[in-house]
Structures are given as C-alpha cells and as structure tokens.
Amino acid sequence: MWLEARTTAAQREVIHKIAGEGFAFAQTAFKEAGGERKLQEALQYASLTLSSQGIVVSQAELRSAIEKAYLEYKAKTKAVLATEEQPNEDAVQAAAKEAVSVLAAKLNDFLAQATADVVAVVPTQVQSEPELILAPVEAVETPMTTE
C-alpha cells in the first residue's frame, strides 16, 4: 500500500520490472549461491538501477517487489513442470505401440532362432533304417501243450 500511495502507476511498473530484472540477474549470475546471497545481489542491482532513474524506494519495498518476482517465477516454473510431467494421451499411446512393436520383433527373433535350433538338431538324431534286434534262441520260450 505504501508503494502505491507514494509512487505513480508508471513508477510502480518500472519498480516491478527492475525488481524482476534484479531477481533474474541474481538467479543466473549467482547460480551456486544461496538464496540470501541472491536476494542481496538482486537488491543491490535493483537499488542502483532505480536510483539512476531517480526513483527512490526503501529496501523493504524493494525486497517485497523482488520476492513477488520470485513467487511469480516459481509459479510459472511449477506450471511448466506440471504440464511436462503429464504427457498427453497421444504420446502415451504412441509409446505403448512402440513398446509392443519392439516386444513383438524380439519375440519373432526368439521364435525364429528357437525353431532354427530344433530343425538343426532333429536330422542328426533320425536313423536311416531301424536295426533288427535278434533274441537268442534259448531265450525264446515255447508254450507246452499237454494232450
């Protein structure tokens, strides 16, 4: 409210734009730094940029504008991630068809290899003519008849 009471609409627009730039600057230039360090860098950037344009804003007001930019960024990022994590139905169906096709091809290869192995093994086991097995004559019993 204080910011709205003491600044024009155009100045507020510039303040929020510069605060967003400060946040973006700190976020990219100080990737490895912690949140507090990024905030300090964003505050310094925004304060210097605004003062060069003749706009004077307190640190608390500037901080709130930067934190607003952060929350907007976070909300946009969360929305983008949510839409990326939920693939559309066409993509899911296409992926399922591809998986089934790959599985079918692997199964066909497996069956072709298995039948080729069986065909290769069977001819070597077949004998050309059956062997005649003779039993010794003594071993054959003749039935006795009593008449």
Steps between C-alpha positions, in 0.01 A plus 500: 500500500778743586656445160170574327441815707844652436563404137324539169372203302786545253757504781348184656520330163867596472569389859347156439677468167838585655429270796432219251823581320686498831358160584588363154850646525564343841347169394725466195819675610511337843369149425713333766427757771238454768166679506609779735803586286282507189253728675779740602632509143151561362443779754828667410431480125144631534597777740780629275287479187201676657710774657664567162147566368417731790263256672560468873356193672575358845681168534187336648286612206762389253536168675125438479505576126789256447328233707186552293708442186639184661152368583378571147804320359442205731130477403585507128771238543266275696231533232747415222631197689148378570407508132827331402454221755155406368543383142200519271301189412633483143859491624416224748329293230789551258749390765289193580476405131876539463562281804264231368668512157844459653377214717336327201820531295706352783251214540510427125881493509494267799251263335694499174820416685329229707346331196830521311673323790238223505520445122878478521491243783223269376664363178809383686288292739296317235633155395483396140383138558381332815732237637371151537556366850531123513433308814694181577307183421526359852343807638185450304252288689261276321181422671450136600189329411366199684292268287 
